[in-house]
Amino acid sequence: MLLSMMSVDVTGFERLKEESCLEFEKIYMTLKDENNHIVNGYHLQEGYLFQDNKLYIPKTFVREFLI
């Protein structure tokens, strides 16, 4: 049996890397600038901010749309 990897391109999520939120800006900058791996349970993965295994969505229209 041949298994193939499926990938899906979702547009718009790259903007989450650019959006800032005063609430988490300090943590994001600390992780980004100092190359820390984890700060208070937060980490960066490919430029996205996660807390544990949850993607952080900044307080913008995107968060309102998803909720």
C-alpha positions as CSV (number, residue, x, y, z in Angstrom):
1,M,0.0,0.0,0.0
2,L,1.4,3.4,-1.0
3,L,0.9,6.2,1.5
4,S,1.4,9.8,0.4
5,M,1.8,12.9,2.5
6,M,-1.1,15.3,2.0
7,S,-0.5,19.0,2.4
8,V,-2.9,21.9,2.4
9,D,-2.0,25.5,1.7
10,V,-4.1,27.9,3.8
11,T,-3.7,31.5,2.8
12,G,-3.7,34.3,5.3
13,F,-2.1,32.6,8.3
14,E,1.3,34.1,7.4
15,R,-0.2,37.5,8.6
16,L,-0.3,36.1,12.1
17,K,3.5,36.4,12.2
18,E,3.2,40.1,11.4
19,E,0.3,41.0,13.7
20,S,1.3,42.4,17.1
21,C,-0.6,42.3,20.3
22,L,0.6,44.4,23.3
23,E,-0.4,41.6,25.6
24,F,2.2,39.2,24.2
25,E,4.6,41.5,22.4
26,K,7.3,41.2,25.1
27,I,7.2,37.4,25.2
28,Y,7.3,37.2,21.4
29,M,10.2,39.6,21.1
30,T,12.1,37.8,23.9
31,L,11.7,34.5,22.1
32,K,12.6,36.0,18.7
33,D,15.5,38.2,19.7
34,E,17.2,36.0,22.3
35,N,16.7,32.7,20.6
36,N,15.1,31.3,23.8
37,H,13.3,28.0,23.3
38,I,10.5,28.4,25.9
39,V,9.4,31.3,28.0
40,N,6.5,30.6,30.5
41,G,5.2,27.8,28.3
42,Y,5.4,29.9,25.1
43,H,7.6,29.0,22.1
44,L,8.0,30.0,18.5
45,Q,7.5,27.5,15.7
46,E,8.2,28.7,12.2
47,G,7.5,32.3,13.4
48,Y,4.2,31.5,15.0
49,L,3.6,31.9,18.8
50,F,2.4,28.8,20.7
51,Q,1.6,28.2,24.3
52,D,2.1,24.5,24.8
53,N,0.4,23.1,21.7
54,K,-2.0,26.0,21.1
55,L,-1.5,28.6,18.4
56,Y,-1.8,32.1,19.7
57,I,-4.2,34.3,17.6
58,P,-3.6,38.0,18.2
59,K,-6.6,40.2,19.2
60,T,-7.5,41.2,15.7
61,F,-10.3,40.6,13.3
62,V,-8.9,37.1,12.7
63,R,-9.5,36.1,16.3
64,E,-13.1,37.5,16.1
65,F,-13.7,35.6,12.8
66,L,-12.4,32.3,14.3
67,I,-14.4,32.6,17.5
